[in-house]
């Protein structure tokens, strides 16, 4: 299967600049139709293997890296996705299929054989990684996101904040989970696009004190665990 690679750039910006950036983007870019102006909550369960490959590949700056996650939004368990995110240098792609709440509960309870019966490629790949590499859920990441879209160049700009994590894996589907907050004075700006990004958008997202970052929310959550 051939995948379309998209450019993916991440920047840490001061949280105090988030409102300024939103004021610039609202009149020009479209807000994602699934989002309000306050954004929506994203909750993800990340997997890693017995060698901590996803964690170490990111920390080591490996040019090719991948990870599995299960994700849902605004505590709504009627729509849950299993995703495999692949990053190659500063480009990436994502594979995704839907899961039921019952299927996620089976994964949390370490029941895996049903995956082979689905004949879904991504589930069979997850099963293989679980059996051969010791892949298991490692951490839960929860955060608020405001997403903007621009059709030309298939541009998606997101602002992620209130980022927090939890080790209470079996409570992934619970809405009253207790979290450990990440840095509360920064916001993560992500920019994704196909082939180009217009100069006027580059100018819109210029923020003083911004800094490029390669670390993922998953890595930040795991590093907090090690403190």
N, C-alpha and C positions, 0 to 999 in steps of 0.2 A: 504494500500500500504506500502510495506517495503522499507525503504530508506537505502542506504549504507552510514554510517558515516565515514567522513574523518577527520584525525587530522589536525588542523588548528592552526598555531602559528604566532604571529605578534611581530615584533621588530621595534623600532625606531632606526635609525642609522643616524650619521651625513651625510648630503648631500655630503660633500667632499669625503666620502668613497664610494659613488655610483660607480664612474668610476673604482676604484680599484676592487670592487666586480664584476663588469661586465667583467673586464679583466680576472678574475679568472674563471668565469662561461662560457664565450664564447667558449673556446677550448674544454670543457668537456660536457656541457649540450647543448641541441638543443634549438634554439630560436623558440618560438611559430611561426608556419608557417603564421599566420595572422599578424605578427609584423615585422617591420624593426628594425635595431639596435638602432634607436632613440625611439622605442616603438610606441604606439598608444594612442589616447585620449579616455577616458571612461567618459561618461556623464550619471548620474543617478538622477532620481527623487524619493525621499524617502517619504514614507507615515508614519503617526502616528495617534493614535486615540485621543479622547477628553481628555483622562487621561495621555497622553504622555507616554504610556506604553513602546514603543520601546526605548525611551530615558531613562526613569527611570530604566527599567530592566537592561540596560547596566551599568548605573551609580551605581546601587545597587549591581552589580555583581551577578544577578540572574542566576542560573545554566542553566535554559532553557529560551531562548528568540528567537523571530522571528520578521521579518519585511518584508514588501513588497517594491519593487522598480521597476521602469521602466528604462531600460538602452539601450543606443545605442553607437556606436563607430565612432570616426573620423567624426562627424557631418553627418554621412550617415543614413538618416531616412528610407532607404529601408529595413533595418534590425533592428527591435526594439524588445526587449524582456520584458515581465512581469516576474519578479522573486519573489519567496518567499524564503528568506534565514533563515534557522533554525540553531541555535547554542545550543549545549548541552555540557556544560563545555568547554573543548578545542577541541571538535569535532563538525562537522556540515555537513549539506547537503543543496542542492538547488533544488527547482522545477522551471521549466521555460517553457513558451510558447511564441510564436511569436505574436506580435500585428502589425496592420497596422498603418500608420501615421494617417489615419482618425479615427481609434479607440482611439488612444492616444488623439487626439484633442477633441473627445467626453468626455473623462475622464477629461481633463482640463476644459471643459465647464460644468462639473457636469451633464453630460448625462450618466445615468448608466443602464437603463432598458434593453438595447440591450445585456448586458452581459448574462442575463438569457437565451436568445435565442441561444447563441453559444453552450450551453451544454458542455463547457469546465470547468473542475473542478476547476482550479485555478482562472478563472474569476468569477465563481459563489461564490467561497470563498471570493474573493476580494469584490464582491457586498455585501455579507453578512456582512463583516466587516465595509463597508461603511455605511450600513443601521443600523446595530445594535450597533456599537462601535464608530460611528462618524469618521471613518478613512478618512483622507484627505491628499493631498500632503503637505509636510512641508518645504522641502528644496531641492535644486539642488546641487549635488557634481560633480565637474569636475576635472580630473587629468590625468597625463601622466603615462603610465605603460610600463615597459619592462618585458616580461614574458619568463621564461625558463622552459624546460620540461626534465624529465628523466624517461624513460619507467619503469624501475624496481621500484616497489613501487608506481607507478603512481604519481610521484613527480612533483609538480608545484611550482616554485619559482618566485615571482613577486617583482618588485621594483616600488613603486608608489611615484611620486614626482610632483611638481607644483600643489599641491592640493589646490583647491579653491571652494568657495560655493556662492550661490546666493539665494535670497528670491523671485526673479521674476518668480514665478511658471509658469505663463501663457506664458513665453518666453522659456520654456523648449526645444521646437523644433527649436528655432532660433539659428543661428550660431554666432551672434554678441552680445551675452549676456554679461553683466558686472558682474564681480565676486569680492568677497572679498578673498584675499589670506590667506591661513593658514600659518603655520610656513614655512619659506623659507630656513631654514638651516637644515632641517631634511628630511629624506626619510623613507618611510614605507616598511619594508621587510616582506613579507608574505610567509610562507612555508606550503604547503598542501601535504599530503601524506596519503596512505591507512593504511598499517600495520607497515611499517618500513622505516627508512631513513638511507642509508649507512653512515658509519663513515667518508668516504672521503668527502661526501657532507656536513656533519656537520662541518668538518674542513674548507671547502671552504667558508662557509658563516659566519665563526667566524669573527666578526668585533669589534675592540676596541670601547668603549663608546656606545655599543648597549644596549638597555633596552627593556625588555618585556613590552608589552602593551595589554590591553583588550579593550581599547576604539576604536570605529569604526570611520570611516570618517564621517558618519552621525552624531554621537555624537559631534565630533569636530565642524562640521558645525553649529549644533544647539547651542553649547556653545558660539560660536562666535556671534551668533545672540543676545544672552542674555547680551553681554558686553555693 
